Amino acid sequence: MVEAVRRRATCRLCGSTALTLALALEPTPPANAFVDAADRDTPQARFPLDIHLCDECGHAQLLDVLDPQWLFQRHRSATAEVPGGVESSDAWADDLIHRLRPRRGALVVGIGSNDGTMLRRFDEAGMRPQGIEPAVDLARSAISGGVPTFPGFFSPGIAQRIEEERGRAELIIAHNILAHADDLAGVIEGVQQLLARDGTLVFDVAYLLDIVEQGLVDAIRHENLDYHTVAPLVRFFHSWDMELVAIQRLNGRLRGFVRRLGSGQRLDPTVQALSELEARAGLATVGAFRGLARRLEATRRALWSLLQPVRQAGGLIVGLGAPAKSTTLLYQLGLGPDVIDFIADDSAWKQGLCTPGLHIPIRPTEALYQRPPDAVIVFAWEHAEAMVARHRACLGVGGRFIVPLPEPRLA
């Protein structure tokens, strides 16, 4: 169990000490700190969930850092088990193969490679995959599936070892790593060590502009230390003699393409366009986060207006889907075990456990059919359409599915 939190004093991107509190959310336990039912009566520690802005470069970040060994080495959310995970992963790999056209036999490295699902796609296309994954169970799953994987956190030392054993990488894929790592300088130093001279780093992170504009507060959790925008990243990569040459904005996320300075690649106009859009939205100012706080309060009121009639009638309210992000939602929307009877989830390892801190029981989705619920809150809201279609028959007369984000609605 995490016993302490370390407080950072400098911006991860530029090193400035000029940092301003922009948003203070309700403290929560770590998002993946699910507990055994036997420990349901044991309180769990909660930690600050506050976003600070760098006054120098405009980067948004958490300064309260939990032990990454604890956060990630026990992480068990396999890509293959996430609804739509395999399809999404394959589509991303196919897009990169089509866009970058790595040569056959090229080394493709995945940092935070999970169970190896995405890297297998490159293997099938004739390339040499190499994963790095700190969650031991996921690393083992990848290895058993034929993807060579280092079970550990990416570092300059691991980068050097891969270079010595397998050569330099034509493509390095960093999924969420630029949001998860406290030592971003160490990550980029490792990339510099491992990336071929004409290679490409591709990263994928949640996009702060979409979080603010759509009220996606569930993206804010302890494992996500950084909430990126384009402008500070351009400056950061330049400080490492690298260049953000292209950017894609996809469903609340940023996908960036980075090469060494002097690569000769023309800058895609999306880099400048998104930087200007961010400036107009005031993302480097506290005002944008005050707007997010107001939107969260409006979401809370709208959700409770849908739930209150059910509660007053003594109806059964349950949840559907217990992703890590649901921990943030439960706390910020004021949904505890006095409101939600249980949460149904398909993940076998979560079933029988309880949610972090609030200790709401997690049951198999079959539990939805044992007693028709009067309201089902879809916490895995990004997959609401498919999940509602699959479980529509569980509702009784007058029952309703509620999708909480981007704004509460009936489905």
FIRODREN-860793 format. One record per residue (C-alpha): x, y, z; residue in one letter. Coordinates in Angstrom, 3 decimals. Example, Ala and Ser with C-alpha at 12.3 -4.5 7.8 and 13.67 -1.06 7.14 Angstrom:
REM FIRODREN-860793
         c1         c2         c3   type
     12.300     -4.500      7.800      a
     13.670     -1.060      7.140      s
//
This chain:
REM FIRODREN-860793
         c1         c2         c3   type
      0.000      0.000      0.000      m
      1.149      3.538     -0.739      v
      2.217      5.122      2.536      e
      3.341      8.528      1.334      a
      3.136     10.948     -1.548      v
      6.080     12.926     -2.815      r
      5.599     16.581     -3.666      r
      7.308     17.836     -6.804      r
      8.538     21.442     -6.896      a
      9.370     21.963    -10.594      t
      7.622     21.774    -13.969      c
      8.293     18.470    -15.713      r
      8.708     20.129    -19.096      l
     10.758     23.258    -18.445      c
     11.979     22.952    -14.845      g
     10.420     26.214    -13.657      s
      9.437     26.586    -10.013      t
      6.697     29.113    -10.865      a
      3.642     26.880    -10.454      l
      0.044     27.923     -9.763      t
     -2.822     25.799     -8.435      l
     -5.438     25.695    -11.208      a
     -7.901     22.969    -10.142      l
     -8.407     21.163     -6.821      a
    -10.511     18.003     -7.075      l
    -11.750     15.755     -4.281      e
     -8.813     13.585     -3.121      p
     -9.081      9.922     -4.112      t
     -7.227      6.658     -3.637      p
     -5.176      5.469     -6.627      p
     -7.596      4.662     -9.436      a
     -6.624      0.979     -9.676      n
     -6.458      0.319     -5.923      a
     -9.321     -2.198     -5.948      f
     -9.591     -4.209     -2.722      v
    -10.753     -7.660     -1.646      d
    -14.250     -7.840     -0.235      a
    -12.739     -9.027      3.046      a
    -11.021     -5.632      3.383      d
    -14.155     -3.652      2.649      r
    -14.290     -2.149      6.151      d
    -10.631     -1.042      6.104      t
    -10.262      2.637      5.120      p
     -7.936      3.475      2.237      q
     -5.679      6.501      2.059      a
     -6.696      9.283     -0.305      r
     -4.251     11.587     -2.028      f
     -4.484     15.080     -3.557      p
     -5.746     15.351     -7.115      l
     -4.773     18.936     -7.876      d
     -3.673     20.336    -11.232      i
     -1.009     23.046    -11.279      h
     -0.071     25.292    -14.198      l
      3.484     26.261    -15.033      c
      3.635     30.046    -15.263      d
      6.663     29.766    -17.572      e
      5.591     27.291    -20.281      c
      1.878     26.763    -19.584      g
      2.103     23.025    -18.892      h
     -0.625     21.469    -16.689      a
      0.423     18.760    -14.236      q
     -0.027     17.018    -10.896      l
      2.707     17.770     -8.395      l
      1.735     15.050     -5.916      d
      3.538     11.940     -7.124      v
      2.661      8.438     -5.925      l
      5.125      5.555     -6.050      d
      5.137      4.328     -9.692      p
      6.192      0.842     -8.613      q
      2.917      0.534     -6.734      w
      0.782      2.271     -9.358      l
      1.921      0.353    -12.409      f
      3.587     -2.918    -11.531      q
      0.281     -4.360    -10.336      r
     -1.680     -2.906    -13.240      h
     -3.734     -5.664    -14.871      r
     -5.928     -3.957    -17.461      s
     -4.926     -5.893    -20.569      a
     -5.628     -4.366    -23.980      t
     -7.187     -7.634    -25.124      a
     -9.754     -7.439    -22.281      e
    -10.833     -3.821    -22.798      v
    -14.010     -3.402    -24.893      p
    -12.819     -2.505    -28.395      g
     -9.199     -2.599    -27.228      g
     -7.896     -5.005    -29.872      v
     -9.706     -3.245    -32.699      e
     -8.444      0.171    -31.605      s
     -4.895     -1.095    -31.162      s
     -4.852     -2.789    -34.561      d
     -6.244      0.323    -36.243      a
     -3.487      2.454    -34.703      w
     -0.783      0.021    -35.794      a
     -2.210     -0.167    -39.318      d
     -2.319      3.630    -39.521      d
      1.332      3.908    -38.456      l
      2.403      1.247    -40.939      i
      0.573      3.057    -43.734      h
      1.755      6.529    -42.689      r
      5.409      5.854    -41.801      l
      6.069      2.767    -43.947      r
      8.726      1.188    -41.704      p
     10.910     -1.258    -43.629      r
     10.588     -5.002    -43.193      r
     12.831     -6.144    -40.387      g
     12.773     -2.710    -38.698      a
     12.866     -2.642    -34.908      l
      9.595     -1.290    -33.456      v
      9.700     -0.533    -29.740      v
      6.636     -0.078    -27.572      g
      7.089      1.792    -24.276      i
      4.252      0.767    -22.001      g
      3.420     -2.072    -24.388      s
      0.787     -3.707    -22.161      n
      0.040     -7.310    -23.222      d
      1.751     -6.888    -26.589      g
     -1.460     -6.659    -28.612      t
     -0.317     -3.710    -30.712      m
      3.230     -4.964    -31.265      l
      1.932     -8.280    -32.573      r
      0.422     -6.350    -35.467      r
      3.894     -5.094    -36.437      f
      5.251     -8.622    -36.095      d
      2.604     -9.834    -38.542      e
      3.706     -7.067    -40.951      a
      7.299     -8.336    -40.940      g
      8.914     -6.050    -38.383      m
     10.753     -6.874    -35.145      r
      8.737     -5.915    -32.054      p
     10.212     -5.095    -28.647      q
      8.096     -4.206    -25.646      g
      8.821     -2.510    -22.323      i
      6.093     -2.966    -19.702      e
      6.316     -2.390    -15.917      p
      3.238     -4.491    -15.038      a
      4.732     -7.933    -14.536      v
      1.575     -9.902    -15.369      d
      1.079     -7.974    -18.604      l
      4.724     -8.400    -19.574      a
      4.427    -12.151    -19.022      r
      1.294    -12.244    -21.153      s
      3.116    -10.435    -23.966      a
      6.097    -12.797    -23.782      i
      3.849    -15.863    -23.831      s
      2.213    -14.383    -26.932      g
      5.545    -14.139    -28.722      g
      6.427    -10.472    -28.136      v
      9.880     -9.923    -26.527      p
      9.235     -7.656    -23.542      t
     11.345     -6.101    -20.777      f
      9.369     -6.166    -17.490      p
     10.315     -2.758    -16.125      g
     10.132      1.009    -16.493      f
     11.722      2.534    -19.575      f
     15.035      4.228    -18.801      s
     18.292      5.180    -20.531      p
     19.763      1.944    -19.172      g
     17.060     -0.234    -20.749      i
     17.370      1.777    -23.968      a
     21.110      1.083    -24.082      q
     20.562     -2.615    -23.465      r
     18.021     -2.862    -26.301      i
     20.346     -0.959    -28.632      e
     23.222     -3.297    -27.827      e
     21.135     -6.435    -28.275      e
     18.798     -5.491    -31.129      r
     20.058     -2.270    -32.709      g
     18.343      1.095    -32.985      r
     14.600      1.506    -33.446      a
     13.034      2.884    -36.595      e
      9.836      3.486    -34.648      l
      9.235      4.028    -30.924      i
      5.629      4.084    -29.723      i
      4.917      5.651    -26.331      a
      1.318      5.087    -25.273      h
      0.500      7.347    -22.307      n
      4.145      7.362    -21.177      i
      4.478     11.123    -21.551      l
      1.566     11.395    -19.110      a
      2.640      8.663    -16.679      h
      6.357      9.309    -16.162      a
      7.520     11.765    -13.521      d
     10.994     11.876    -15.087      d
     10.146     12.983    -18.621      l
     13.753     14.035    -19.182      a
     14.864     10.457    -18.473      g
     12.296      9.123    -20.937      v
     13.508     11.401    -23.723      i
     17.136     10.655    -22.898      e
     16.331      6.975    -23.400      g
     14.552      7.750    -26.664      v
     17.610      9.676    -27.863      q
     19.736      6.631    -27.049      q
     17.527      4.147    -28.875      l
     15.973      5.997    -31.820      l
     17.599      5.640    -35.222      a
     18.846      8.839    -36.819      r
     15.888      8.901    -39.229      d
     13.487      7.219    -36.805      g
     10.182      8.477    -35.420      t
      8.837      8.696    -31.890      l
      5.043      8.476    -31.781      v
      3.299      9.345    -28.527      f
     -0.320      9.216    -27.492      d
     -1.784     11.121    -24.495      v
     -5.077     12.591    -23.330      a
     -5.565     16.109    -24.726      y
     -6.150     18.877    -22.203      l
     -8.224     20.915    -24.653      l
    -10.766     18.098    -24.907      d
    -10.727     17.503    -21.153      i
    -11.612     21.171    -20.576      v
    -14.062     21.620    -23.466      e
    -15.934     18.336    -22.891      q
    -15.629     18.151    -19.105      g
    -13.782     14.822    -19.200      l
    -12.803     14.990    -15.550      v
    -12.375     11.204    -15.323      d
     -9.118     11.572    -17.290      a
     -7.637     13.172    -14.163      i
     -6.144     10.541    -11.856      r
     -2.860      9.913    -10.070      h
     -1.289      7.782    -12.797      e
     -1.770     10.651    -15.260      n
      0.730     13.194    -13.982      l
      0.677     15.408    -17.077      d
     -2.166     16.967    -19.108      y
     -0.584     17.919    -22.356      h
     -1.085     20.628    -24.912      t
      0.853     21.191    -28.109      v
      2.609     24.483    -27.384      a
      4.586     23.386    -24.271      p
      5.494     20.099    -25.980      l
      6.985     21.924    -28.973      v
      9.263     23.839    -26.609      r
     10.127     20.704    -24.611      f
     11.161     18.641    -27.622      f
     13.239     21.505    -29.013      h
     15.203     21.548    -25.767      s
     16.172     17.939    -26.595      w
     17.096     18.685    -30.231      d
     13.892     17.062    -31.392      m
     10.930     18.383    -33.304      e
      7.194     17.793    -33.096      l
      6.555     17.467    -36.817      v
      2.889     16.443    -36.852      a
     -0.042     16.042    -34.500      i
     -3.420     14.329    -34.664      q
     -6.420     15.139    -32.468      r
     -8.410     11.945    -32.061      l
    -11.351     11.354    -29.725      n
    -10.018     13.323    -26.785      g
     -6.398     12.367    -27.364      r
     -3.260     13.787    -28.941      l
     -1.096     11.618    -31.157      r
      2.229     13.273    -31.889      g
      5.058     12.461    -34.309      f
      8.546     13.502    -33.236      v
     11.833     13.378    -35.135      r
     15.331     14.637    -34.540      r
     16.038     18.233    -35.513      l
     17.377     18.449    -39.020      g
     15.407     15.449    -40.285      s
     14.247     17.496    -43.248      g
     10.587     16.621    -42.719      q
      8.208     19.500    -43.299      r
      6.146     20.570    -40.292      l
      2.517     19.600    -40.595      d
      0.251     22.685    -40.285      p
     -1.731     20.937    -37.521      t
      1.045     21.757    -35.033      v
      0.631     25.516    -35.468      q
     -3.138     25.265    -35.834      a
     -3.620     23.455    -32.526      l
     -1.179     25.768    -30.751      s
     -3.276     28.739    -31.863      e
     -6.494     26.981    -30.863      l
     -5.074     26.364    -27.376      e
     -4.110     30.015    -27.039      a
     -7.645     31.121    -27.932      r
     -9.051     28.678    -25.353      a
     -6.755     30.124    -22.681      g
     -5.399     26.728    -21.658      l
     -2.300     28.301    -20.108      a
     -4.495     30.287    -17.721      t
     -6.340     29.423    -14.519      v
     -9.561     30.648    -16.126      g
     -9.846     27.541    -18.294      a
     -9.795     25.357    -15.188      f
    -12.377     27.464    -13.426      r
    -14.561     26.714    -16.423      g
    -13.867     22.997    -16.004      l
    -14.825     23.215    -12.317      a
    -18.125     24.901    -13.249      r
    -18.812     22.233    -15.846      r
    -18.149     19.496    -13.279      l
    -20.662     21.073    -10.914      e
    -23.236     21.260    -13.732      a
    -22.598     17.589    -14.543      t
    -23.088     16.672    -10.886      r
    -26.418     18.530    -10.708      r
    -27.695     17.068    -13.991      a
    -26.810     13.527    -12.958      l
    -28.509     13.867     -9.592      w
    -31.646     15.220    -11.258      s
    -31.837     11.907    -13.126      l
    -31.066      9.782    -10.067      l
    -33.175     11.519     -7.437      q
    -36.591     10.187     -8.588      p
    -35.179      6.650     -8.606      v
    -33.765      7.053     -5.092      r
    -36.980      8.550     -3.739      q
    -38.917      5.573     -5.089      a
    -36.463      3.147     -3.474      g
    -35.258      1.903     -6.852      g
    -32.117     -0.113     -7.536      l
    -29.192      1.913     -8.941      i
    -26.158      0.042    -10.267      v
    -23.087      0.815    -12.370      g
    -21.834     -0.745    -15.584      l
    -18.083     -0.941    -16.179      g
    -15.376     -0.333    -13.568      a
    -12.440      1.157    -15.499      p
     -9.763      3.009    -13.551      a
    -11.330      6.319    -14.557      k
    -14.521      5.395    -12.699      s
    -12.702      6.043     -9.406      t
    -12.452      9.733    -10.271      t
    -16.073      9.864    -11.397      l
    -17.422      8.192     -8.271      l
    -15.653     10.658     -5.998      y
    -16.220     13.832     -8.019      q
    -19.913     13.086     -8.628      l
    -20.608     12.031     -5.039      g
    -21.597      8.455     -5.843      l
    -20.940      6.078     -2.963      g
    -22.321      2.749     -1.733      p
    -25.335      4.604     -0.292      d
    -26.317      5.361     -3.905      v
    -24.925      2.500     -6.004      i
    -25.646     -1.082     -4.957      d
    -22.927     -2.662     -7.134      f
    -21.002     -2.215    -10.376      i
    -21.086     -4.901    -13.062      a
    -17.927     -5.573    -15.059      d
    -16.786     -8.234    -17.533      d
    -13.215     -8.322    -16.212      s
    -12.794    -11.574    -14.295      a
    -10.018    -10.233    -12.054      w
    -12.149     -7.313    -10.847      k
    -15.201     -9.411    -10.040      q
    -15.468    -10.019     -6.294      g
    -13.364     -6.943     -5.519      l
    -14.551     -3.524     -4.357      c
    -13.893     -0.098     -5.846      t
    -11.023      1.973     -4.434      p
    -11.916      3.848     -1.265      g
    -15.705      3.780     -1.586      l
    -15.723     -0.039     -1.631      h
    -18.691     -0.570     -3.930      i
    -18.855     -4.312     -4.820      p
    -17.936     -5.348     -8.376      i
    -19.919     -8.266     -9.771      r
    -20.173    -10.148    -13.087      p
    -22.516     -8.598    -15.640      t
    -24.887    -11.521    -15.063      e
    -25.806     -9.791    -11.780      a
    -27.653     -7.166    -13.823      l
    -30.297     -9.774    -14.633      y
    -30.888    -11.131    -11.119      q
    -33.049     -8.153    -10.193      r
    -33.989     -5.626    -12.882      p
    -32.237     -2.339    -12.019      p
    -34.128      0.916    -12.182      d
    -31.058      2.924    -13.233      a
    -27.739      1.796    -14.699      v
    -24.915      4.364    -14.773      i
    -22.498      3.524    -17.595      v
    -19.084      4.375    -16.155      f
    -17.338      2.982    -19.243      a
    -19.176      5.758    -21.076      w
    -16.928      5.779    -24.155      e
    -18.350      2.353    -24.995      h
    -21.900      3.222    -23.963      a
    -23.568      2.484    -27.293      e
    -22.280     -1.099    -27.459      a
    -22.755     -1.785    -23.746      m
    -26.310     -0.462    -23.649      v
    -27.244     -2.470    -26.742      a
    -25.792     -5.591    -25.146      r
    -27.585     -5.223    -21.806      h
    -30.817     -3.430    -22.704      r
    -32.801     -6.526    -21.679      a
    -31.694     -6.248    -18.049      c
    -33.943     -3.251    -17.386      l
    -37.350     -3.555    -15.803      g
    -40.376     -1.457    -16.673      v
    -39.354      2.203    -16.509      g
    -35.662      1.382    -16.092      g
    -33.062      3.649    -17.623      r
    -29.423      3.711    -18.704      f
    -27.577      6.912    -17.775      i
    -24.388      8.008    -19.562      v
    -22.578     10.510    -17.270      p
    -20.145     12.156    -19.712      l
    -19.560     14.379    -21.631      p
    -22.863     15.433    -20.075      e
    -25.471     13.238    -18.338      p
    -28.063     11.779    -20.687      r
    -30.431      8.862    -20.997      l
    -29.418      6.154    -23.467      a
//
